[in-house]
Amino acid sequence: MEREPTMGNDDPALLNRRKLLAAALAGSGAAALSACTGNDNSESVSAYDIWTGYDERITERTLAEAEKLFGLNFTETERRQILGGAIEQSDEGFFAQQIKTLADRRSHDIPITLQPATSFDPRLPGVRYPDQMNSLDLFPEEIAAIPSDAENVAFASVKQQAHWMSTGQISSRELTDIYLARIERHGPSLECFVTVTADLAREQAAQADRERATGQVRGPLHGIPYGVKDLLDTANISTTWGAEPFKDRIAETDGMVVRRLRESGAVMLGKTTLGALAWGDVWFGGETRNPWNPKEGASGSSAGSGSATAAGLCSFGIGTETLGSIVSPSDRNGLAGLRPTFGRVSRTGAMALCWSLDKIGPMCRYAEDTAIVLSVLNGYDEFDAGSIDQGFSYNGSQLASELTIGYDPRWFESDNVTAIDLAALDKIKNIGATVREISLPELPVNEIMGALGVESAAAFEELTLSNRDDLLRRQIDNAWPNSFRQARYFSAVDFVQGDRLRRKVMQDAHVFFSQVDVVFGPSFDTPMLSLTNFTGQPCLTLRAGFEERKTRPLFNHPENDTDETLHRVPRSVTLWSNLFEEGKLVMVGRALEATLGIANERPELI
């Protein structure tokens, strides 16, 4: 696939940008424009000049220009005092010292695995969250005998497949071979696997079968094959983060999620694709496709897990979310995607993007399967500073009549709402729960989103300062390389103030969610996606229906932009709850799924 044009490392504009970035001061932003402002005085070279290679010094004019970035307006006297008064021309001035400290800090190796000293906790002081015992009681139903054809077996639920194994109707090795054959046939066209671990999968499946034969069943995922997003470490197997600079990266140990799945007896089929550094669906080897319409992308960043699971290439997939990376591909590919409460699932051995936002969760074809997978993933991890010790309980026999579901009617009045959204609202009123209108207060969600840019820029500072961000395929304005650069101009004071405001938003969100057991609404075009990612509340996205629409843009495939053909693709709705109430989400999701009656539909693969 043709690459987007990028500047070479010897381009003068690029070199000037690099020097400017190197000069940007973490924490003040005041000297951020110093490399591109005029020089009022050409006297002795300072520590600033030596470090950056510039002949220009920071002056009152520099500060005046920088103030425009931060909504400040100091006087000339104040600017002179900021510069250090009488000693502003010497190496001992404020900025000279700060830049020296910054240079010293950058000389230290800070691996991406090193977490910040301050850790996000979604729990509010003074609020008691009910304890949960670890329990998994699935909805009682009779499961039919295993079908005779491999395709129907492949698209079955985790619950069905586990039953067929426990009753001797299929072995893990047989199920694994079904999926490996489907991956070989459909994987290349969907571009949904970076690495297929066929030998390891067969070895793990054979072990699962041997253990089952002797009565050693490790849990509900024993022998179940899955795909794992390629930002979770796997020992001695490539973990590429979907990005060119890391495509040869091989981890020494398994990440905690991979370890827990292995210890549960699950079978790893391979590493699923993700958009480079967890953004979008474009990775270093291509663009992952939506199996319902392969002319368009699978959305991201958990693109491979979304596409592979929807196409019946695995029993379930593991996704991650910072700001929509489970919700969006679950919507696009028609899956049930569960984004757990922040801190419920360990992130040890997962690529860090934003320490206060990153979450890991299951992507499945059926709502109740997400509870099965989460029961295995859940658990405290002392090595993840954001980990929370909280049990997970799911009772599939609980009556919907015991719950209250809320929705904000304003969400269903927007121009982007479709008949599918309105029909789902009618359906959820018929599952037996009490459904009532509630109102989300106006919350300053946009004002707290600076953390995403700042934390991600810190995680990948090395790419920005070393020029290696130019190796990434996507270089458009809202892609990571430019986002990382823009974040260098965010004041640390404003970052802290935004973090304090985030606490206030968390308090207001807690009050909102405490009105009901579950909140229901469209997956997008409301404040809920951003709000709940920043406050830590969980959500379950699931297929609500199908719509006829034109192909959405595919990277580097302009021929699709003129395609007027309408394709039948899924559309989702989302359920949210207060912290640690995933069991209620799954219970309502399973009931809604049964009422909608479309969960068994599958894409027609060529």
PLY file of the C-alpha trace (Angstrom):
ply
format ascii 1.0
element vertex 606
property float x
property float y
property float z
element edge 605
property int vertex1
property int vertex2
end_header
0.00 0.00 0.00
1.33 3.42 -0.96
2.62 5.50 1.92
1.53 9.04 2.64
4.32 11.52 1.83
6.47 12.59 4.76
9.38 14.99 5.08
12.86 13.56 5.11
15.14 14.07 8.09
17.23 16.59 6.16
14.28 18.83 5.30
14.98 22.36 6.68
11.40 22.75 7.91
11.64 19.45 9.73
14.96 20.36 11.33
13.54 23.66 12.52
10.51 21.87 13.98
12.77 19.44 15.82
14.77 22.26 17.36
11.57 23.97 18.36
10.26 20.82 20.02
13.51 20.29 21.82
13.23 23.80 23.22
9.63 23.46 24.44
9.61 23.68 28.20
7.71 20.97 30.02
5.59 22.63 32.67
5.60 26.28 31.62
5.24 26.53 27.87
6.69 30.03 28.26
9.72 29.36 26.11
7.90 27.26 23.57
8.21 29.86 20.83
11.74 30.93 21.61
13.26 29.11 18.69
11.17 30.99 16.17
11.15 34.54 17.58
13.49 37.37 16.68
16.73 38.05 18.54
16.75 41.50 20.14
20.27 41.08 21.52
23.23 39.08 20.21
25.43 39.02 23.29
27.03 36.01 25.01
25.78 32.46 24.40
23.74 31.02 27.28
23.09 27.48 28.50
19.87 27.67 26.49
21.84 28.43 23.32
24.36 25.66 23.93
21.70 23.01 24.53
19.49 23.89 21.56
22.14 25.02 19.12
20.49 28.44 18.74
22.04 31.90 18.74
18.79 33.45 19.95
17.91 34.14 23.58
14.64 34.27 25.47
13.50 37.87 25.75
10.41 39.78 26.88
9.20 39.49 23.30
9.53 35.72 23.47
7.33 35.60 26.55
4.78 37.97 25.04
4.41 35.73 22.01
4.19 32.58 24.13
1.48 34.12 26.31
-0.86 34.02 23.31
-0.87 30.21 23.53
-2.05 30.17 27.12
-4.47 33.07 27.44
-2.05 35.14 29.53
-1.21 38.85 29.44
1.67 39.89 31.70
3.16 43.37 31.81
6.67 44.19 30.60
7.79 44.53 34.22
6.37 41.11 35.06
8.02 39.53 32.02
11.36 41.05 33.02
10.98 39.61 36.49
10.06 36.18 35.04
13.27 36.27 33.04
15.27 36.78 36.21
15.67 40.54 36.48
19.30 41.65 36.61
20.69 38.18 35.90
18.52 37.48 32.84
21.57 37.67 30.54
23.58 35.11 32.48
23.57 31.32 32.55
21.95 31.51 35.99
18.63 32.93 34.74
15.37 31.11 35.42
14.92 29.63 31.96
18.55 28.67 31.59
18.28 26.68 34.80
14.94 25.16 33.84
16.19 24.12 30.43
19.28 22.58 31.98
17.07 20.62 34.37
14.89 19.56 31.45
17.93 18.41 29.50
19.14 16.45 32.51
15.71 14.84 32.90
15.67 13.80 29.26
19.05 12.14 29.69
17.41 9.54 31.95
15.92 6.41 30.45
12.18 6.42 31.20
10.74 3.22 29.68
7.10 3.21 28.67
6.49 0.57 31.33
7.34 3.07 34.09
4.07 4.42 35.48
3.62 7.96 36.83
3.93 8.49 40.58
0.36 9.82 40.64
-2.29 7.25 39.70
-5.90 7.71 38.70
-8.59 6.11 40.89
-12.23 6.36 39.74
-13.51 5.78 43.28
-14.62 8.88 45.14
-13.63 9.59 48.74
-16.54 9.01 51.10
-18.43 6.73 48.71
-18.79 3.07 49.67
-18.89 0.70 46.73
-20.59 -2.63 47.50
-18.29 -5.62 47.76
-18.79 -8.39 45.21
-18.00 -12.05 45.50
-16.43 -13.56 42.40
-19.35 -15.50 40.93
-20.60 -16.36 37.46
-24.14 -17.73 37.08
-25.21 -17.79 33.45
-28.75 -17.41 32.17
-30.41 -20.83 32.45
-31.29 -22.17 29.02
-31.16 -25.41 27.10
-28.28 -25.55 24.64
-28.93 -27.48 21.44
-26.63 -30.21 20.17
-23.60 -29.13 18.20
-24.37 -28.36 14.53
-22.84 -30.53 11.85
-21.16 -27.76 9.82
-18.00 -25.96 10.88
-19.30 -22.45 10.12
-22.17 -22.70 12.59
-19.73 -23.99 15.20
-17.38 -21.08 14.53
-20.14 -18.48 15.00
-21.53 -20.09 18.14
-21.25 -18.35 21.49
-18.52 -19.03 24.04
-21.27 -20.39 26.28
-22.35 -22.92 23.64
-18.81 -23.95 22.74
-17.91 -24.51 26.39
-21.02 -26.68 26.81
-20.18 -28.76 23.75
-16.67 -29.34 25.09
-17.91 -30.29 28.55
-20.33 -32.81 27.02
-17.71 -34.29 24.69
-19.33 -33.05 21.47
-16.16 -31.28 20.33
-12.56 -31.01 21.49
-10.52 -27.87 21.88
-8.19 -29.11 19.16
-11.09 -29.54 16.73
-12.47 -26.08 17.51
-9.00 -24.57 17.21
-8.48 -26.18 13.80
-11.81 -24.77 12.61
-10.67 -21.28 13.51
-7.16 -21.69 12.10
-8.66 -22.79 8.78
-10.96 -19.76 8.77
-8.07 -17.45 9.60
-6.07 -18.88 6.72
-8.99 -18.34 4.37
-10.34 -14.96 5.47
-7.59 -13.38 7.56
-5.51 -11.99 4.68
-8.42 -10.16 3.03
-9.64 -8.72 6.33
-6.08 -7.86 7.44
-7.10 -8.63 11.02
-4.16 -10.71 12.31
-0.59 -9.48 12.62
0.71 -12.85 13.79
-1.01 -16.24 13.73
0.35 -18.60 16.41
-0.92 -21.84 14.91
1.63 -24.16 16.53
1.17 -22.62 19.96
-2.62 -22.75 19.57
-2.59 -26.44 18.72
-0.24 -27.13 21.62
-2.45 -25.24 24.09
-5.59 -26.92 22.71
-4.05 -30.37 23.06
-3.10 -29.58 26.65
-6.63 -28.36 27.37
-8.04 -31.61 26.00
-5.66 -33.73 28.07
-6.58 -31.83 31.22
-10.30 -32.08 30.52
-9.96 -35.83 30.00
-8.63 -36.13 33.56
-11.23 -33.81 35.05
-8.90 -30.79 35.30
-11.10 -28.01 33.95
-9.58 -24.65 34.80
-12.66 -22.52 34.28
-15.29 -21.32 31.81
-12.75 -20.53 29.07
-10.96 -23.88 29.22
-10.12 -24.80 25.61
-11.77 -21.70 24.08
-9.72 -20.07 21.26
-9.29 -16.28 21.20
-7.41 -13.45 19.50
-5.52 -10.83 21.51
-4.87 -7.25 20.47
-1.24 -6.79 19.50
-0.44 -4.27 22.20
-0.51 -6.96 24.90
2.86 -8.60 25.45
3.31 -12.25 24.55
6.51 -14.00 25.54
8.88 -14.55 22.59
6.16 -13.52 20.13
6.06 -10.17 18.33
4.08 -7.42 20.02
4.21 -4.59 17.50
1.70 -2.02 18.78
0.66 -1.79 15.12
3.40 0.74 14.44
6.41 0.78 12.14
8.94 1.80 14.82
8.00 -1.28 16.87
7.19 -3.89 14.23
10.19 -6.01 15.26
9.52 -5.71 18.99
9.44 -9.02 20.90
8.45 -9.15 24.56
10.18 -11.42 27.06
7.13 -12.19 29.19
3.35 -12.42 28.87
1.24 -9.45 29.87
-1.06 -10.09 32.81
-4.19 -10.49 30.67
-2.45 -13.02 28.42
-1.15 -14.81 31.50
-4.61 -15.02 33.08
-6.11 -16.33 29.86
-3.36 -18.93 29.55
-3.86 -20.00 33.16
-7.62 -20.30 32.52
-6.95 -22.83 29.74
-7.89 -20.49 26.87
-6.15 -21.02 23.52
-4.34 -18.12 21.84
-4.82 -18.15 18.07
-2.68 -15.09 17.45
-2.22 -11.34 17.72
-4.96 -9.19 16.21
-4.27 -5.90 14.48
-4.66 -2.43 15.91
-4.29 1.02 14.49
-0.75 2.26 15.05
-0.21 3.10 18.73
-3.91 2.46 19.43
-5.48 4.90 16.98
-7.73 3.97 14.07
-7.52 0.81 11.98
-4.41 1.58 9.90
-1.37 -0.43 10.96
2.06 -0.92 9.45
0.86 -3.82 7.27
-2.43 -2.44 5.97
-5.91 -1.46 7.16
-8.19 -3.90 8.93
-11.53 -4.40 7.17
-15.13 -4.59 8.32
-16.42 -8.08 7.41
-19.91 -6.67 6.79
-18.43 -4.41 4.11
-14.75 -5.13 3.38
-14.50 -1.92 1.35
-14.35 0.03 4.60
-12.19 -0.15 7.71
-13.09 -2.05 10.87
-12.67 1.12 12.98
-10.27 1.13 15.86
-8.17 0.89 17.58
-9.20 -2.68 18.52
-9.78 -3.28 14.83
-8.43 -6.80 14.51
-10.27 -8.17 17.52
-13.45 -6.57 16.19
-13.09 -7.85 12.64
-11.87 -11.34 13.54
-14.58 -11.95 16.14
-17.36 -10.66 13.87
-16.06 -12.80 10.99
-16.04 -15.97 13.09
-12.24 -16.32 13.13
-12.09 -16.74 16.92
-14.46 -17.32 19.83
-13.77 -13.86 21.28
-11.23 -11.06 21.10
-9.44 -8.88 23.62
-9.62 -5.14 23.03
-8.44 -2.04 24.84
-9.94 1.41 25.16
-8.61 4.83 25.99
-11.32 6.86 24.25
-13.59 4.62 22.15
-11.31 1.79 21.03
-13.68 -0.96 22.21
-16.93 0.92 21.62
-16.18 2.03 18.06
-15.04 -1.30 16.53
-17.85 -3.07 18.41
-20.28 -0.68 16.72
-18.70 -1.01 13.28
-18.39 -4.82 13.38
-21.65 -5.54 15.22
-20.24 -7.00 18.45
-20.94 -6.93 22.16
-17.97 -5.02 23.56
-17.55 -4.57 27.30
-15.34 -1.75 28.52
-14.86 -2.49 32.23
-14.58 -0.07 35.12
-11.16 1.58 35.14
-8.81 -0.50 37.28
-10.78 -3.74 37.16
-8.50 -5.43 34.58
-4.71 -5.31 34.89
-2.73 -3.44 32.24
0.67 -4.89 33.16
2.38 -5.85 29.91
0.07 -3.70 27.79
1.27 -0.73 25.77
0.70 2.41 27.80
-1.03 5.25 26.01
-2.73 7.19 28.83
-2.18 5.81 32.31
-5.31 7.48 33.69
-7.54 6.26 30.85
-6.35 2.88 29.50
-8.71 -0.08 29.99
-8.82 -3.69 28.71
-11.97 -5.67 27.97
-13.65 -8.47 25.97
-15.19 -8.22 22.50
-17.69 -10.99 21.80
-20.54 -11.92 19.48
-22.99 -12.24 22.37
-23.56 -10.08 25.44
-23.38 -12.84 28.05
-20.05 -14.02 26.68
-18.51 -10.75 27.84
-19.31 -11.71 31.45
-17.64 -15.10 30.97
-14.44 -13.49 29.69
-14.46 -10.69 32.28
-14.75 -13.25 35.08
-11.32 -14.51 33.99
-9.70 -11.14 33.33
-10.86 -9.53 36.58
-8.44 -9.40 39.48
-6.06 -7.19 41.41
-2.48 -6.82 40.18
0.12 -5.30 42.48
2.26 -4.32 39.49
-0.40 -2.06 37.96
-0.57 1.18 39.93
-4.15 1.70 38.74
-5.36 -1.79 39.67
-8.37 -2.09 42.01
-9.18 -5.12 44.17
-12.87 -5.63 43.38
-14.74 -8.88 42.81
-16.92 -9.46 39.77
-20.37 -10.98 40.12
-22.83 -11.83 37.34
-26.21 -13.47 37.90
-27.93 -14.34 34.65
-31.04 -15.43 36.52
-31.68 -12.00 37.99
-35.03 -10.59 36.90
-35.05 -7.42 34.84
-38.01 -6.27 36.92
-35.57 -5.72 39.78
-33.68 -3.04 37.85
-34.28 0.54 36.78
-33.03 1.81 33.42
-32.67 5.51 32.69
-32.31 7.45 29.46
-32.05 11.10 28.55
-34.73 11.87 25.92
-32.54 14.63 24.45
-30.17 11.95 23.16
-32.90 10.64 20.89
-33.78 14.02 19.38
-30.55 14.68 17.48
-30.36 14.66 13.67
-28.00 11.67 13.84
-30.51 9.43 15.61
-31.96 6.73 13.36
-35.01 4.49 13.42
-32.73 1.76 14.81
-31.97 3.84 17.92
-35.63 4.64 18.47
-36.65 1.01 17.96
-34.07 -0.10 20.52
-35.48 2.41 22.99
-38.93 0.88 22.49
-37.51 -2.63 22.88
-35.72 -1.88 26.14
-39.00 -0.69 27.56
-40.33 -4.21 27.01
-37.74 -6.32 28.87
-39.52 -5.97 32.22
-37.34 -3.34 33.88
-38.56 0.01 35.11
-37.58 2.55 32.46
-37.67 6.26 33.20
-36.40 9.54 31.85
-33.41 11.16 33.50
-31.37 14.22 32.58
-27.61 14.39 32.24
-26.46 17.76 33.61
-24.24 19.99 31.54
-20.75 18.85 32.45
-17.42 20.37 31.30
-16.27 17.21 29.51
-14.28 18.96 26.76
-12.43 21.00 29.35
-10.88 17.92 30.98
-9.75 16.10 27.84
-6.25 17.58 27.82
-5.05 14.52 29.73
-5.35 12.39 26.61
-2.93 14.48 24.58
-0.49 15.17 27.41
-0.23 11.62 28.74
0.09 10.06 25.28
2.77 12.60 24.31
4.66 11.69 27.49
4.34 7.97 26.78
5.83 8.42 23.30
8.15 11.36 23.89
11.03 9.36 22.45
9.29 9.15 19.06
8.78 12.91 18.95
12.27 13.92 20.02
14.11 11.29 17.97
12.32 11.97 14.64
10.97 8.41 14.63
7.36 9.63 14.61
7.89 10.18 10.88
8.01 6.41 10.43
4.29 6.14 11.19
2.17 5.78 8.05
-0.48 8.29 9.03
0.78 11.87 9.16
-2.51 13.75 8.92
-3.35 16.57 11.32
-5.23 14.45 13.88
-2.86 11.46 13.78
-0.49 10.75 16.67
2.66 12.46 15.35
1.00 15.86 15.22
-1.03 15.27 18.41
2.17 14.49 20.29
3.73 17.72 19.02
0.70 19.82 19.90
0.72 18.47 23.45
4.14 20.02 24.04
2.37 23.37 24.14
0.00 22.49 26.98
0.68 24.26 30.27
1.36 22.02 33.26
-0.62 24.39 35.47
-3.62 24.02 33.17
-3.12 20.25 33.15
-3.36 20.17 36.95
-6.38 22.46 36.92
-8.03 20.20 34.37
-7.31 17.23 36.62
-8.99 19.00 39.53
-12.00 19.75 37.34
-12.03 16.08 36.38
-12.66 15.25 40.04
-15.69 17.53 40.03
-17.00 15.85 36.89
-16.53 12.46 38.56
-18.60 13.62 41.53
-21.42 14.85 39.30
-21.30 11.67 37.20
-21.62 9.55 40.34
-24.78 11.43 41.33
-26.18 11.00 37.82
-25.54 7.26 37.68
-26.82 6.70 41.22
-30.37 7.52 40.07
-30.74 4.21 38.22
-29.07 0.82 37.77
-28.31 1.18 34.06
-28.29 4.10 31.60
-29.25 3.52 27.95
-28.54 5.56 24.83
-26.99 5.84 21.35
-23.33 4.84 21.25
-22.24 8.19 19.80
-23.34 11.82 19.47
-23.86 12.19 23.23
-21.32 13.25 25.89
-21.36 9.72 27.35
-18.42 8.16 25.50
-15.95 10.85 26.57
-17.54 11.39 29.98
-17.41 7.77 31.11
-13.91 7.18 29.80
-12.69 10.06 31.96
-14.77 9.15 35.02
-14.08 5.40 34.80
-17.65 4.05 34.51
-18.09 0.85 32.47
-20.19 0.36 29.35
-21.53 -2.42 27.14
-21.98 -1.72 23.43
-24.12 -4.14 21.44
-25.70 -4.50 18.03
-29.16 -2.92 17.78
-29.93 -3.35 14.09
-28.69 -2.81 10.56
-28.65 0.24 8.33
-28.07 0.75 4.64
-25.23 3.20 4.10
-22.44 4.10 1.71
-18.90 2.93 2.36
-17.00 4.98 4.92
-13.54 6.23 3.81
-10.72 3.71 3.66
-7.14 4.93 4.03
-5.33 5.31 0.71
-8.27 3.92 -1.27
-9.85 7.02 -2.90
-11.77 4.81 -5.33
-14.17 3.97 -2.50
-15.03 7.64 -1.99
-17.11 7.58 -5.17
-18.83 4.28 -4.40
-22.55 5.03 -4.13
-23.52 1.44 -3.34
-25.47 0.99 -0.11
-24.19 -1.74 2.19
-26.07 -3.38 5.06
-23.93 -2.81 8.16
-24.55 -2.99 11.92
-25.47 -0.11 14.21
-25.15 -0.25 17.98
-26.52 1.18 21.20
-24.70 1.38 24.54
-25.48 0.70 28.19
-23.61 2.44 31.02
-23.62 1.97 34.79
-21.95 3.22 37.92
-18.55 1.82 38.88
-18.19 -1.97 39.15
-21.76 -2.73 37.98
-20.81 -4.67 34.85
-23.02 -7.55 35.96
-26.10 -5.36 35.59
-24.94 -4.17 32.19
-24.60 -7.73 30.93
-27.95 -8.78 32.40
-29.76 -5.92 30.64
-27.68 -6.42 27.49
-28.56 -10.12 27.29
-32.28 -9.36 27.74
-32.20 -6.59 25.12
-30.25 -8.81 22.74
-32.88 -11.56 23.08
-35.68 -9.05 22.46
-34.00 -7.55 19.39
-33.55 -11.02 17.87
-30.66 -10.18 15.51
-27.62 -11.49 17.37
-27.37 -14.62 15.22
-26.99 -12.73 11.94
-23.52 -12.97 10.45
-21.56 -11.33 7.62
-21.36 -13.06 4.25
-17.66 -13.65 3.69
-16.28 -14.33 0.25
0 1
1 2
2 3
3 4
4 5
5 6
6 7
7 8
8 9
9 10
10 11
11 12
12 13
13 14
14 15
15 16
16 17
17 18
18 19
19 20
20 21
21 22
22 23
23 24
24 25
25 26
26 27
27 28
28 29
29 30
30 31
31 32
32 33
33 34
34 35
35 36
36 37
37 38
38 39
39 40
40 41
41 42
42 43
43 44
44 45
45 46
46 47
47 48
48 49
49 50
50 51
51 52
52 53
53 54
54 55
55 56
56 57
57 58
58 59
59 60
60 61
61 62
62 63
63 64
64 65
65 66
66 67
67 68
68 69
69 70
70 71
71 72
72 73
73 74
74 75
75 76
76 77
77 78
78 79
79 80
80 81
81 82
82 83
83 84
84 85
85 86
86 87
87 88
88 89
89 90
90 91
91 92
92 93
93 94
94 95
95 96
96 97
97 98
98 99
99 100
100 101
101 102
102 103
103 104
104 105
105 106
106 107
107 108
108 109
109 110
110 111
111 112
112 113
113 114
114 115
115 116
116 117
117 118
118 119
119 120
120 121
121 122
122 123
123 124
124 125
125 126
126 127
127 128
128 129
129 130
130 131
131 132
132 133
133 134
134 135
135 136
136 137
137 138
138 139
139 140
140 141
141 142
142 143
143 144
144 145
145 146
146 147
147 148
148 149
149 150
150 151
151 152
152 153
153 154
154 155
155 156
156 157
157 158
158 159
159 160
160 161
161 162
162 163
163 164
164 165
165 166
166 167
167 168
168 169
169 170
170 171
171 172
172 173
173 174
174 175
175 176
176 177
177 178
178 179
179 180
180 181
181 182
182 183
183 184
184 185
185 186
186 187
187 188
188 189
189 190
190 191
191 192
192 193
193 194
194 195
195 196
196 197
197 198
198 199
199 200
200 201
201 202
202 203
203 204
204 205
205 206
206 207
207 208
208 209
209 210
210 211
211 212
212 213
213 214
214 215
215 216
216 217
217 218
218 219
219 220
220 221
221 222
222 223
223 224
224 225
225 226
226 227
227 228
228 229
229 230
230 231
231 232
232 233
233 234
234 235
235 236
236 237
237 238
238 239
239 240
240 241
241 242
242 243
243 244
244 245
245 246
246 247
247 248
248 249
249 250
250 251
251 252
252 253
253 254
254 255
255 256
256 257
257 258
258 259
259 260
260 261
261 262
262 263
263 264
264 265
265 266
266 267
267 268
268 269
269 270
270 271
271 272
272 273
273 274
274 275
275 276
276 277
277 278
278 279
279 280
280 281
281 282
282 283
283 284
284 285
285 286
286 287
287 288
288 289
289 290
290 291
291 292
292 293
293 294
294 295
295 296
296 297
297 298
298 299
299 300
300 301
301 302
302 303
303 304
304 305
305 306
306 307
307 308
308 309
309 310
310 311
311 312
312 313
313 314
314 315
315 316
316 317
317 318
318 319
319 320
320 321
321 322
322 323
323 324
324 325
325 326
326 327
327 328
328 329
329 330
330 331
331 332
332 333
333 334
334 335
335 336
336 337
337 338
338 339
339 340
340 341
341 342
342 343
343 344
344 345
345 346
346 347
347 348
348 349
349 350
350 351
351 352
352 353
353 354
354 355
355 356
356 357
357 358
358 359
359 360
360 361
361 362
362 363
363 364
364 365
365 366
366 367
367 368
368 369
369 370
370 371
371 372
372 373
373 374
374 375
375 376
376 377
377 378
378 379
379 380
380 381
381 382
382 383
383 384
384 385
385 386
386 387
387 388
388 389
389 390
390 391
391 392
392 393
393 394
394 395
395 396
396 397
397 398
398 399
399 400
400 401
401 402
402 403
403 404
404 405
405 406
406 407
407 408
408 409
409 410
410 411
411 412
412 413
413 414
414 415
415 416
416 417
417 418
418 419
419 420
420 421
421 422
422 423
423 424
424 425
425 426
426 427
427 428
428 429
429 430
430 431
431 432
432 433
433 434
434 435
435 436
436 437
437 438
438 439
439 440
440 441
441 442
442 443
443 444
444 445
445 446
446 447
447 448
448 449
449 450
450 451
451 452
452 453
453 454
454 455
455 456
456 457
457 458
458 459
459 460
460 461
461 462
462 463
463 464
464 465
465 466
466 467
467 468
468 469
469 470
470 471
471 472
472 473
473 474
474 475
475 476
476 477
477 478
478 479
479 480
480 481
481 482
482 483
483 484
484 485
485 486
486 487
487 488
488 489
489 490
490 491
491 492
492 493
493 494
494 495
495 496
496 497
497 498
498 499
499 500
500 501
501 502
502 503
503 504
504 505
505 506
506 507
507 508
508 509
509 510
510 511
511 512
512 513
513 514
514 515
515 516
516 517
517 518
518 519
519 520
520 521
521 522
522 523
523 524
524 525
525 526
526 527
527 528
528 529
529 530
530 531
531 532
532 533
533 534
534 535
535 536
536 537
537 538
538 539
539 540
540 541
541 542
542 543
543 544
544 545
545 546
546 547
547 548
548 549
549 550
550 551
551 552
552 553
553 554
554 555
555 556
556 557
557 558
558 559
559 560
560 561
561 562
562 563
563 564
564 565
565 566
566 567
567 568
568 569
569 570
570 571
571 572
572 573
573 574
574 575
575 576
576 577
577 578
578 579
579 580
580 581
581 582
582 583
583 584
584 585
585 586
586 587
587 588
588 589
589 590
590 591
591 592
592 593
593 594
594 595
595 596
596 597
597 598
598 599
599 600
600 601
601 602
602 603
603 604
604 605
